[in-house]
Amino acid sequence: MYKKLNNLGFVIGIFFILISLVLIIGGLLSAALAHKLNFYTGFSFLVFGIIMTFLNRKDDTDVQV
């Protein structure tokens, strides 16, 4: 797991997934955040985060510390 955290694409992907969950869940739970822009941005961040985490998967032997 530590070697995955050295991969910048994995860390960026996890960041965008977390931000997208905040936007989507916040939009569902709060009337003040329930704008369509939050949902569109949240879903696009989610897709981008998933792409970043899964496309940057390499062998852990290739990553050097």
Residue, then its C-alpha position, 0 to 999 in steps of 0.5 A: m500500500y505504501k508503494k501505491l501512495n508514491n504513485l502520484g496518479f493514485v493519490i490524485g485519483i483518491f483525492f478527486i474521488l473524495i471531493s466528488l463524494v463530498l459534492i454528491i453527498g452534500g448535494l443530497l443532504s443539504a438544500a443549500l448545496a443542491h445545485k445541478l452544478n455540484f452534481y455535474t462537477g461531482f460526477s465528473f470528478l468521480v469519473f476522473g478519479i476512477i480513471m486516474t486510480f485504475l489507469n495508473r496501476k503498475d507493478d509495484t516493483d517498478v515504483q522506486v522510493 
